[in-house]
Amino acid sequence: MITHGDVAQKVGERLRQWLGESQPEKSDELDNLIRDIKERLRPESFKELNRLKRKRDPNQPEYWTGWFQGDGDGAGNYLKTLETDQITEFSRAMRQWGHDLPKASLPGDSRIVYAGGDDFLGVLFAKKYQLEAQDCLRFFIAFKSKVWDVPAKKPINVSVGFVWAGRKVPQREVLQHCREAEKVAKQKGRDRINFRILFNSGTYLEWACPWWVLERGVFEHYCELDRGLFNQYRDRNKKAGEQKWVHFYNDVAVLESRHAFGTGKAINIEVAHALFEAYFGEHNDLLDEQYWWNQYDDRQHQTFAGILGDKEKCPLDEVNNALNDWVINLAKVEFHLQSEWGQSDV
């Protein structure tokens, strides 16, 4: 609604009355903005995403689509630490970022639905073909550094919920899951993305991960520090470029069926560690305790995003279970995002 042309026109009329009295020089700028909204965001321009139309027309192609929603972490608390002139500058910078976001290098025919400063919603799709899940994944691997921290590093972090939605999932449910996926990213510790695979049946898989894990290695003894987690993956033959995530996925499924990760009070993390090292390198220490928890400075500003989030929100007896879940969900979600079965309608 906030970007619908008719709504923008009504809001514009109110603002024009106010500007006429206080800032008449802004009237032309407002008119240009309203025309831009009505041209770029007219309802008929979303026809490729109209799931109701596809339901009525069986010949209309159906594709999986990716929806993402996010906003800045703790923006309200951050504003409380600023002086008036600093608040003005920060608000101006975020509005400019939101204005420039549609110019980001989105895959296919993807577009930003709205961007209100640090609050945004977008859809990843292609009009004439099935956009690959891997194309969406590549976009998000670089999102923090190439999109959020452009043109300069932001003083706040960002959390995003991404939903890879099945062909027949109703639009209302897609948007609901998008909001929920973002909420989970916040709950899991902020400064991260939560990937959610949403099937036609309404069931879903999800996995939340800090941005830095996707973008680069953090291991001092590792030989290629600029490689993110997915580039570190090696299949059983250990050859780069021959990545078959189905093997990692199947190994996890078999180990789960045999209760190898433990149950009840007998949960252990040795199996998860061994499995992770088998596929991501024997010197890969990402699962070590030093990377588990968020870190904060004296002003409670988050300086590091741990893979398990905030320590106080994870009871000691739940740590092993949380770590196992992180590895298990990684295998399941990335199987659908990385492999040729990424558009399975299961």
C-alpha positions as CSV (number, residue, x, y, z in Angstrom):
1,M,0.0,0.0,0.0
2,I,2.7,2.5,0.9
3,T,4.1,2.4,-2.7
4,H,0.7,2.2,-4.6
5,G,0.4,5.2,-6.9
6,D,-3.1,6.2,-5.7
7,V,-1.9,6.2,-2.1
8,A,1.2,8.2,-3.0
9,Q,-1.1,10.7,-4.8
10,K,-3.3,11.2,-1.7
11,V,-0.3,11.5,0.6
12,G,1.3,13.9,-1.8
13,E,-1.7,16.2,-1.8
14,R,-1.5,16.4,2.0
15,L,2.2,17.1,2.0
16,R,1.8,19.6,-0.8
17,Q,-0.5,21.6,1.4
18,W,2.0,21.6,4.2
19,L,4.9,22.4,2.0
20,G,3.1,25.2,0.4
21,E,3.2,27.0,3.7
22,S,6.6,26.0,5.1
23,Q,8.8,24.8,2.2
24,P,7.3,25.9,-1.2
25,E,10.6,25.1,-3.0
26,K,10.1,21.4,-2.2
27,S,6.8,21.2,-4.2
28,D,8.4,20.3,-7.5
29,E,10.6,17.7,-5.9
30,L,7.5,16.1,-4.4
31,D,5.7,16.0,-7.7
32,N,8.7,14.3,-9.4
33,L,8.7,11.7,-6.6
34,I,5.0,10.9,-6.9
35,R,5.3,10.5,-10.7
36,D,8.3,8.2,-10.2
37,I,6.3,6.0,-7.8
38,K,3.3,5.8,-10.1
39,E,5.4,4.9,-13.1
40,R,7.8,2.3,-11.5
41,L,5.4,0.7,-9.0
42,R,2.0,0.6,-10.8
43,P,0.1,-2.6,-9.9
44,E,0.1,-3.9,-13.5
45,S,3.9,-4.0,-13.5
46,F,3.8,-6.9,-11.1
47,K,1.8,-9.1,-13.5
48,E,4.7,-11.7,-13.7
49,L,4.3,-12.2,-9.9
50,N,0.5,-12.5,-9.9
51,R,0.0,-16.0,-8.5
52,L,-3.8,-15.7,-8.7
53,K,-3.6,-15.1,-12.5
54,R,-1.5,-18.3,-12.8
55,K,-4.2,-20.2,-10.9
56,R,-6.8,-19.1,-13.4
57,D,-4.7,-19.7,-16.4
58,P,-3.1,-23.3,-16.4
59,N,-0.9,-22.3,-19.3
60,Q,0.8,-19.5,-17.4
61,P,4.4,-20.6,-16.5
62,E,5.0,-21.1,-12.8
63,Y,8.3,-20.5,-11.3
64,W,9.9,-20.6,-7.9
65,T,10.6,-17.1,-6.6
66,G,12.8,-15.6,-3.9
67,W,11.4,-13.0,-1.5
68,F,13.5,-11.1,1.0
69,Q,12.7,-8.7,3.8
70,G,15.0,-6.9,6.2
71,D,15.9,-3.9,8.2
72,G,18.7,-2.4,10.3
73,D,19.5,-3.9,13.7
74,G,18.8,-1.7,16.7
75,A,18.3,1.5,14.7
76,G,16.1,3.0,17.4
77,N,18.7,2.4,20.2
78,Y,21.4,3.8,18.0
79,L,19.5,7.0,17.4
80,K,19.3,7.5,21.1
81,T,23.1,7.9,21.2
82,L,23.3,10.6,18.6
83,E,23.0,14.4,18.8
84,T,20.4,16.2,16.7
85,D,22.7,17.0,13.8
86,Q,24.0,13.4,13.8
87,I,20.4,12.1,13.7
88,T,19.7,14.3,10.7
89,E,22.8,13.0,8.9
90,F,22.1,9.4,9.7
91,S,18.5,9.7,8.5
92,R,19.6,11.4,5.3
93,A,22.2,8.6,4.6
94,M,19.6,5.8,5.2
95,R,17.0,7.5,3.0
96,Q,19.6,7.9,0.2
97,W,20.5,4.2,0.6
98,G,16.8,3.2,0.3
99,H,16.5,5.4,-2.8
100,D,19.6,3.8,-4.4
101,L,18.7,0.2,-3.5
102,P,16.7,-0.5,-6.6
103,K,19.9,0.2,-8.6
104,A,21.7,-2.7,-6.9
105,S,22.8,-5.6,-9.1
106,L,19.8,-7.9,-8.7
107,P,19.7,-11.2,-10.7
108,G,17.3,-11.7,-13.5
109,D,14.3,-9.3,-13.6
110,S,14.3,-8.9,-9.8
111,R,13.1,-5.8,-8.2
112,I,12.8,-3.9,-4.9
113,V,9.1,-3.6,-3.8
114,Y,9.8,-0.9,-1.2
115,A,12.8,0.6,0.6
116,G,12.0,2.9,3.5
117,G,15.5,3.7,4.6
118,D,16.7,0.7,6.5
119,D,13.5,-1.2,6.0
120,F,13.1,-3.0,2.7
121,L,11.3,-5.8,0.7
122,G,12.3,-7.3,-2.6
123,V,11.6,-10.2,-4.9
124,L,14.1,-12.2,-7.0
125,F,12.7,-13.7,-10.2
126,A,12.9,-13.8,-14.0
127,K,10.0,-13.1,-16.3
128,K,10.7,-15.7,-19.0
129,Y,12.7,-18.5,-17.2
130,Q,13.2,-20.1,-13.8
131,L,15.8,-18.1,-11.9
132,E,18.2,-20.5,-10.3
133,A,18.4,-20.6,-6.5
134,Q,22.1,-20.3,-6.8
135,D,21.8,-16.9,-8.4
136,C,19.9,-15.7,-5.3
137,L,22.5,-17.3,-3.1
138,R,25.3,-15.5,-4.9
139,F,23.4,-12.2,-4.4
140,F,23.1,-12.7,-0.6
141,I,26.7,-13.9,-0.1
142,A,27.8,-10.4,-1.0
143,F,24.8,-8.5,0.3
144,K,26.4,-7.1,3.5
145,S,29.5,-5.7,1.9
146,K,28.3,-5.0,-1.7
147,V,24.7,-3.7,-1.0
148,W,24.2,-2.8,2.7
149,D,27.6,-1.1,3.3
150,V,27.5,0.9,0.1
151,P,28.6,3.6,-0.5
152,A,30.1,3.5,3.1
153,K,30.0,1.1,6.0
154,K,26.8,1.6,8.1
155,P,27.0,2.2,11.8
156,I,24.3,-0.5,12.3
157,N,24.1,-4.1,11.1
158,V,21.3,-5.6,9.1
159,S,19.1,-8.8,9.4
160,V,17.3,-10.3,6.4
161,G,14.8,-13.1,6.0
162,F,14.9,-14.8,2.6
163,V,12.2,-17.2,1.4
164,W,12.7,-19.4,-1.7
165,A,9.0,-20.1,-2.4
166,G,7.4,-22.9,-4.3
167,R,5.4,-22.4,-7.4
168,K,2.0,-22.8,-5.9
169,V,2.4,-21.1,-2.5
170,P,-0.3,-18.3,-2.2
171,Q,1.1,-14.8,-2.1
172,R,-0.3,-14.1,1.3
173,E,1.6,-17.0,2.8
174,V,4.8,-16.1,1.0
175,L,4.8,-12.6,2.5
176,Q,3.9,-14.0,5.9
177,H,6.8,-16.4,5.8
178,C,9.0,-13.5,4.6
179,R,8.2,-11.5,7.8
180,E,8.6,-14.6,10.0
181,A,12.0,-15.4,8.4
182,E,13.3,-11.9,9.1
183,K,12.0,-12.3,12.7
184,V,13.9,-15.5,13.1
185,A,17.1,-13.8,11.8
186,K,16.6,-11.2,14.6
187,Q,15.9,-13.9,17.2
188,K,18.9,-16.0,16.2
189,G,21.3,-13.1,17.0
190,R,20.9,-10.3,14.4
191,D,23.5,-9.3,11.8
192,R,22.7,-12.4,9.7
193,I,20.4,-13.9,7.1
194,N,17.8,-16.6,7.6
195,F,17.3,-18.8,4.6
196,R,13.9,-20.4,4.4
197,I,12.8,-23.0,1.8
198,L,9.0,-22.9,1.5
199,F,7.4,-25.9,-0.3
200,N,3.9,-26.0,-1.9
201,S,2.7,-28.1,1.0
202,G,3.4,-25.2,3.4
203,T,6.2,-27.0,5.1
204,Y,9.6,-25.4,5.2
205,L,13.3,-25.7,6.1
206,E,15.4,-22.8,7.4
207,W,18.9,-22.0,8.4
208,A,20.3,-18.7,9.9
209,C,23.9,-17.6,9.3
210,P,26.0,-14.5,10.1
211,W,27.0,-12.6,7.0
212,W,30.7,-13.0,7.6
213,V,30.5,-16.8,7.4
214,L,29.1,-16.5,3.9
215,E,31.6,-13.8,2.7
216,R,35.0,-15.0,3.9
217,G,37.0,-17.5,6.0
218,V,38.1,-16.3,9.4
219,F,40.7,-18.9,10.1
220,E,44.2,-17.6,10.7
221,H,45.8,-20.8,9.6
222,Y,43.6,-21.2,6.6
223,C,45.3,-20.7,3.2
224,E,42.6,-18.8,1.4
225,L,41.1,-16.2,3.8
226,D,38.8,-14.6,1.3
227,R,36.7,-17.7,0.7
228,G,33.2,-18.0,2.2
229,L,31.7,-21.1,3.7
230,F,30.2,-22.3,0.5
231,N,33.4,-22.0,-1.5
232,Q,35.2,-24.0,1.2
233,Y,32.8,-27.0,0.6
234,R,34.4,-30.0,-0.9
235,D,32.6,-33.2,-1.9
236,R,34.0,-36.6,-1.0
237,N,36.6,-36.5,-3.8
238,K,37.9,-33.1,-2.4
239,K,38.0,-31.6,-5.9
240,A,37.0,-27.9,-6.3
241,G,34.2,-27.4,-8.8
242,E,32.7,-30.8,-8.3
243,Q,30.3,-30.0,-5.4
244,K,27.4,-32.3,-5.0
245,W,25.5,-31.2,-1.9
246,V,23.3,-34.3,-2.1
247,H,26.1,-36.3,-0.5
248,F,26.3,-34.0,2.5
249,Y,22.5,-34.0,2.6
250,N,22.3,-37.8,2.5
251,D,24.9,-38.3,5.1
252,V,23.0,-36.0,7.5
253,A,19.8,-37.8,6.8
254,V,21.3,-41.2,7.5
255,L,23.0,-40.0,10.7
256,E,19.7,-38.5,11.9
257,S,17.8,-41.7,11.2
258,R,20.4,-43.6,13.3
259,H,20.2,-41.0,16.1
260,A,24.0,-40.5,15.7
261,F,23.7,-36.9,16.9
262,G,22.3,-38.2,20.2
263,T,19.0,-37.8,21.9
264,G,17.8,-36.3,25.2
265,K,20.6,-35.8,27.6
266,A,23.0,-37.8,25.4
267,I,23.4,-35.2,22.7
268,N,26.9,-34.8,21.5
269,I,28.7,-32.6,19.0
270,E,31.5,-34.9,18.0
271,V,29.6,-36.3,15.0
272,A,28.7,-32.8,13.8
273,H,32.3,-31.7,14.1
274,A,33.6,-34.7,12.2
275,L,31.0,-34.3,9.4
276,F,31.7,-30.6,9.1
277,E,35.4,-31.2,8.8
278,A,34.9,-33.9,6.2
279,Y,33.1,-31.6,3.9
280,F,34.6,-28.2,4.8
281,G,38.2,-29.1,5.6
282,E,40.0,-30.8,8.5
283,H,41.5,-27.4,9.6
284,N,38.1,-25.7,9.5
285,D,37.4,-24.5,13.1
286,L,34.2,-22.6,12.5
287,L,32.3,-24.8,15.0
288,D,34.8,-24.0,17.8
289,E,33.4,-22.1,20.8
290,Q,35.3,-18.9,19.9
291,Y,32.7,-18.5,17.1
292,W,29.6,-19.4,18.9
293,W,28.5,-16.2,20.6
294,N,27.7,-12.6,19.8
295,Q,30.1,-10.0,21.1
296,Y,29.4,-6.4,22.2
297,D,31.3,-3.3,23.1
298,D,30.9,-1.1,26.2
299,R,27.9,0.6,24.7
300,Q,26.2,-2.7,23.9
301,H,26.8,-2.3,20.2
302,Q,27.2,-5.7,18.5
303,T,30.7,-6.1,17.2
304,F,30.6,-9.8,16.2
305,A,27.9,-12.1,15.2
306,G,28.3,-15.6,16.6
307,I,26.8,-18.6,14.7
308,L,24.6,-19.3,17.8
309,G,23.7,-15.7,18.7
310,D,23.4,-14.4,22.2
311,K,24.9,-16.7,24.9
312,E,22.3,-15.7,27.5
313,K,19.5,-16.9,25.2
314,C,20.9,-20.4,24.9
315,P,20.9,-22.4,28.1
316,L,24.1,-24.5,28.7
317,D,22.2,-27.8,28.2
318,E,20.9,-26.6,24.8
319,V,24.3,-25.6,23.3
320,N,25.1,-29.0,21.8
321,N,21.6,-29.3,20.4
322,A,21.8,-25.8,18.8
323,L,25.2,-26.6,17.2
324,N,23.9,-29.9,15.8
325,D,20.8,-28.1,14.4
326,W,23.0,-25.5,12.8
327,V,25.0,-28.2,10.9
328,I,21.9,-30.3,10.1
329,N,19.9,-27.3,8.8
330,L,22.9,-26.2,6.8
331,A,22.9,-29.5,4.9
332,K,19.2,-29.5,4.3
333,V,18.8,-25.9,3.2
334,E,21.9,-25.7,1.0
335,F,20.9,-28.9,-0.7
336,H,17.9,-27.0,-2.1
337,L,19.8,-23.8,-2.8
338,Q,23.0,-25.3,-4.3
339,S,21.9,-28.4,-6.3
340,E,20.1,-29.1,-9.5
341,W,17.1,-30.1,-7.3
342,G,16.7,-26.5,-6.1
343,Q,13.2,-26.3,-7.5
344,S,11.8,-29.5,-6.1
345,D,8.1,-29.3,-5.3
346,V,8.3,-31.7,-2.4
